[in-house]
């Protein structure tokens, strides 16, 4: 036989209402807890009646310091010095040497100054420049006879001027020969070779003495028409 419940005493039907009432009461408690204010009932203190124990402040006058004494300036003492006495002394000059027309004055011979040692200096400009024996035309004739046009330059069709720098020594020999501007293809080496085989030049002179002189000469490579 099944047990029947009385619907009037069934608490599960009113569970939602109890839940809402509980939540409302909890929320009310939380609000009251945050909004509740407490005040200290202690009375206000009248600061006018408070007895102070501060010491009286005394005004200290500034200390007056006397100004420093003025510096003592010592006046230099002027001492009069009597004028120096002039000393008069007779100077006697006795000339015992008699000069006659027959007296012969010896000539003073000065020793010759030693010659200046030749300075190993290379000049670029001198009074008498160095030159090829026979002149510039003879130099061109020498180049035409000795110069061999390189085959590589001929095949490549290279023409132009090769600038060669060298030093003409005091004896006319050419040294320190080097190309300063070339055209390549064997022309530079041929220009140096021709100058190395060159006969001795006439050296440059400075104050009539042969000196070393640095020169630059251009050699033209051009096909014959």
Buried (B, 14 or more C-beta within 10 A) or exposed (E): EEEEEEEEEEEEEEEEEEEEEEEEEEEEEEEEEEEEEEEEEEEEEEEEEEEEEEEEEEEEEEEEEEEEEEEEEEEEEEEEEEEEEEEEEEEEEEEEEEEEEEEEEEEEEEEEEEEEEEEEEEBEEBEBBBBBEEEEEEBEEBBEEEBEBBEEBBEEEBBBBBBBBBBBBBEBBBEEBEBEEBBBBBBBBBBBBBBEEBEEBBBBBBEEEBBBBBBEBEBEBEEEE
